[in-house]
Amino acid sequence: GEDVEQSLFLSVREGDSSVINCTYTDSSSTYLYWYKQEPGAGLQLLTYIFSNMDMKQDQRLTVLLNKKDKHLSLRIADTQTGDSAIYFCAENLYSSASKIIFGSGTRLSIRP
Amino acid sequence: DTGVSQDPRHKITKRGQNVTFRCDPISEHNRLYWYRQTLGQGPEFLTYFQNEAQLEKSRLLSDRFSAERPKGSFSTLEIQRTEQGDSAMYLCASSFDAGDSPLHFGNGTRLTVT
């Protein structure tokens, strides 16, 4: 089936690392994405990873992919107040190459 | 920066009325998508165009919904005989026609049906 699951909330202290986790169901997915959504705005692409990669790093962001467990994570180093948002994991379905399925999002809040 | 633009940003309508939303994608992109997002949920796929051809429609897209992209550039999404359950954020996205081309989203049109 088509399902992407994420935990709903995460609270971290400013300056700590945030780790947002996601599981997906389509083992044939070719690309996996992380998007960020701030209040009242559309979705902003943060990063994406091709399914033959294990890790991708982009400045403060690190994406880890475990294909065996169908698990994707996003680590944000040195979390700042501006990182407060909802983070969506998404997969690109192999069966429908143009269809991207989103999780329900993880709301990240930052404590001072 | 000519990103994806959507119009209007907000629409309030009475139940039973028809509404139409417009999306202008990034000009070089030949794929265009419509998604719907309700509170606390991720975006749900509605439909997708490659140039002017509508190639896929979700089961979520009832007969009251119709989308067009007549010249392969901007797109419209019309909802006829709106119902309160249609209240949501309608998001448009565009991308290149390539497997690794991510979606670029507009800021959405928030529809409230009273």
Interface residues (C-beta under 8 A of the other chain):
Chain A: V4 T30 Y31 Y33 Y35 G40 A41 G42 L43 Q44 L45 Y48 F50 F88 A90 N92 S96 A97 S98 K99 I100 I101 F102 G103 S104 G105
Chain B: V4 R31 Y33 Y35 G40 Q41 G42 P43 E44 F45 Y48 Q50 L55 E56 L91 A93 G99 D100 P102 L103 H104 F105 G106 N107 G108
